[in-house]
Amino acid sequence: METFNSLFMVSPLLLGVLFFVAMLAGFIDSIAGGGGLLTIPALMAAGMSPANALATNKLQACGGSISATIYFIRRKVVSLSDQKLNIAMTFVGSMSGALLVQYVQADVLRQILPILVICIGLYFLLMPKLGEEDRQRRMYGLPFALIAGGCVGFYDGFFGPAAGSFYALAFVTLCGFNLAKATAHAKLLNATSNIGGLLLFILGGKVIWATGFVMLVGSSSARAWVHGWC
């Protein structure tokens, strides 16, 4: 039992609970996004430090965003060459956020994270309806990359839940994309910020790998089930 706890950092019972929480989060992510609002508090409630919880959550979040990005790239909905600047700024932003959060004291994070969870939850309740048709573009190049990539990427590295919705909102309101096109491009940047943040958490030794992979299986199975029915 001691070996199990040292490997997963939680008891077998809690690991089972986290698996099903990840399944529910994967289902929510497939429908609307924001599954991290469940997984991060669950990991902290299981006894992980805030940094370990954020890092482990980042691992399990990578699966969905990466697989969705590959899907859209293969179908030529998203062009990597057109998004090079956005990808670069997102990568830098997410790594900066993940680096900073590792230097914030655990007690401070325990006070900040519940507030962020509430704020993001309110955003989902009050979020504006995004357009179904293309509109006139308002922003180009570096300014957009700094806002969508740098700022949202930093947020995703530091905390994460609903980052995909923020990316989509930026593409709709600033680039004039329709919702479907914005969602596809948001997946690309979300995958980028997940990878960038995860790399910094790995370098900081914060990822609880075994638990993260178990949760990755749970969330991926839920997404596969949803996509199989849709």
C-alpha positions in Angstrom: 0.0 0.0 0.0 2.9 2.4 0.8 4.3 1.7 -2.6 1.0 2.4 -4.3 0.5 5.7 -2.3 4.1 6.8 -3.2 3.5 6.1 -6.9 0.0 7.7 -7.2 0.1 10.1 -4.3 -3.4 9.0 -3.4 -5.1 5.9 -2.1 -6.7 3.3 -4.4 -10.2 4.6 -3.5 -9.3 8.2 -4.3 -7.6 7.1 -7.5 -10.9 5.5 -8.6 -12.8 8.7 -7.7 -10.3 10.8 -9.7 -10.7 8.4 -12.7 -14.5 9.0 -12.7 -14.1 12.7 -12.1 -11.8 12.8 -15.2 -14.4 10.9 -17.2 -17.0 13.5 -16.2 -14.6 16.3 -17.0 -13.8 14.8 -20.4 -17.5 14.6 -21.1 -18.0 18.3 -20.2 -14.9 19.3 -22.2 -16.4 17.6 -25.3 -19.7 19.4 -24.9 -18.8 22.9 -23.6 -15.3 23.0 -22.0 -14.2 23.8 -18.5 -13.6 20.3 -17.3 -10.6 21.5 -15.2 -13.1 23.2 -12.9 -13.8 19.6 -11.7 -10.4 18.0 -11.9 -8.2 20.6 -10.2 -10.4 20.9 -7.1 -10.7 17.1 -7.0 -6.9 16.6 -7.2 -6.4 19.2 -4.4 -9.2 17.6 -2.3 -7.3 14.3 -2.7 -4.4 15.8 -0.9 -2.1 17.1 -3.7 -0.4 20.5 -3.4 -1.8 23.2 -5.7 1.3 22.9 -8.0 1.1 19.1 -8.2 -2.7 19.3 -8.9 -2.2 21.9 -11.7 0.7 19.9 -13.2 -1.1 16.6 -13.1 -4.3 18.2 -14.5 -2.2 19.6 -17.4 -1.0 16.1 -18.3 -4.5 14.7 -18.4 -5.8 17.7 -20.4 -3.2 17.2 -23.2 -4.9 14.2 -24.6 -8.1 15.9 -25.8 -6.6 19.1 -27.2 -3.8 17.3 -29.1 -6.1 14.7 -30.6 -8.6 17.4 -31.7 -5.8 19.5 -33.2 -4.5 16.5 -35.2 -8.1 15.9 -36.5 -8.5 19.5 -37.7 -5.0 19.6 -39.2 -5.6 16.4 -41.2 -8.8 17.8 -42.5 -7.0 21.1 -43.5 -9.4 23.2 -41.3 -6.3 24.6 -39.5 -3.0 25.6 -41.2 0.1 25.5 -39.0 1.9 27.9 -41.3 -0.8 30.5 -40.9 -0.6 30.2 -37.1 3.1 30.2 -36.5 3.2 33.5 -34.7 0.1 32.6 -32.6 1.7 29.3 -31.7 5.0 30.9 -30.7 3.4 33.5 -28.4 1.1 30.9 -26.9 4.0 28.6 -26.2 5.9 31.4 -24.5 2.9 32.6 -22.6 2.0 29.2 -21.2 5.5 28.4 -20.2 5.7 31.7 -18.4 2.5 31.0 -16.5 3.5 27.5 -15.5 6.9 28.8 -14.4 5.4 31.5 -12.2 2.8 29.3 -10.5 5.6 27.0 -9.3 7.1 29.9 -7.4 3.8 31.1 -5.7 3.6 29.8 -2.2 1.2 26.8 -1.7 -0.9 28.7 0.9 -1.4 31.6 -1.5 -2.4 29.3 -4.3 -4.9 27.6 -2.0 -6.6 31.0 -1.5 -6.4 32.0 -5.2 -7.5 28.9 -7.0 -11.0 28.7 -5.4 -11.6 32.3 -6.5 -10.5 31.5 -10.0 -12.8 28.4 -10.1 -15.8 30.6 -9.1 -14.9 33.3 -11.6 -14.5 30.8 -14.5 -17.8 29.1 -13.4 -19.6 32.5 -13.6 -18.0 33.1 -17.0 -19.6 29.9 -18.3 -23.0 30.9 -16.9 -22.8 34.4 -18.4 -20.6 33.8 -21.5 -21.8 35.6 -24.7 -23.2 33.6 -27.6 -20.5 33.3 -30.3 -21.4 34.0 -33.9 -22.2 31.3 -36.5 -21.0 33.4 -39.5 -17.7 35.1 -40.3 -17.5 38.8 -39.5 -15.1 41.6 -40.3 -11.6 41.1 -38.8 -10.6 43.6 -36.1 -7.0 42.6 -35.4 -4.0 41.1 -37.2 -0.5 39.8 -36.6 1.4 40.5 -33.4 -1.3 42.4 -31.4 -3.7 39.4 -31.8 -0.8 36.9 -31.0 0.0 38.9 -27.8 -3.7 38.8 -26.6 -4.8 35.4 -27.7 -1.4 33.6 -27.5 0.5 35.5 -24.8 -2.3 36.5 -22.4 -4.6 33.4 -22.7 -1.5 31.2 -23.0 -0.2 32.6 -19.7 -3.5 32.0 -18.0 -3.6 28.4 -19.3 -0.1 27.8 -18.0 -0.9 29.3 -14.6 -4.4 27.8 -14.1 -6.1 26.5 -17.3 -9.8 25.8 -17.1 -11.9 27.4 -20.0 -8.7 28.4 -21.8 -10.1 26.8 -25.0 -13.3 29.0 -24.6 -11.1 32.1 -24.2 -9.1 31.2 -27.4 -12.4 30.7 -29.3 -13.8 34.0 -28.0 -10.6 35.8 -29.2 -10.8 34.3 -32.7 -14.5 35.2 -33.0 -14.4 38.8 -31.6 -10.9 39.8 -32.9 -10.4 37.7 -36.1 -14.1 37.6 -37.1 -14.1 33.8 -37.4 -17.3 31.8 -37.3 -17.8 29.5 -34.3 -16.8 26.3 -36.0 -13.6 27.9 -37.5 -12.8 29.5 -34.1 -13.2 26.3 -32.3 -10.8 24.5 -34.6 -8.1 27.2 -34.2 -8.8 27.3 -30.4 -7.9 23.6 -30.2 -4.6 24.3 -31.8 -3.6 27.0 -29.4 -5.0 25.0 -26.4 -2.9 22.1 -27.4 0.1 24.4 -27.7 -0.4 25.9 -24.2 -1.0 22.5 -22.7 2.3 21.2 -24.1 4.2 24.4 -23.1 2.8 24.4 -19.6 3.4 20.6 -19.2 7.0 21.0 -20.2 7.7 23.5 -17.4 5.8 21.4 -14.9 7.9 18.4 -15.9 11.1 20.4 -15.5 9.9 21.5 -12.1 9.2 17.9 -11.1 5.5 18.6 -10.3 3.7 16.0 -12.4 2.3 12.9 -10.6 2.7 10.7 -13.7 0.8 7.6 -12.6 -2.3 9.5 -11.5 -2.2 11.8 -14.5 -2.1 8.9 -16.9 -5.0 7.2 -15.1 -7.0 10.4 -15.4 -6.0 10.7 -19.0 -7.5 7.3 -19.7 -10.7 8.4 -18.0 -11.1 11.7 -19.8 -10.1 10.2 -23.2 -12.6 7.4 -22.9 -15.4 9.9 -22.2 -14.4 12.0 -25.2 -14.3 8.9 -27.4 -17.8 7.9 -26.2 -19.2 11.4 -26.9 -17.5 11.6 -30.4 -18.8 8.1 -31.2 -22.4 9.3 -30.5 -22.1 12.7 -32.3 
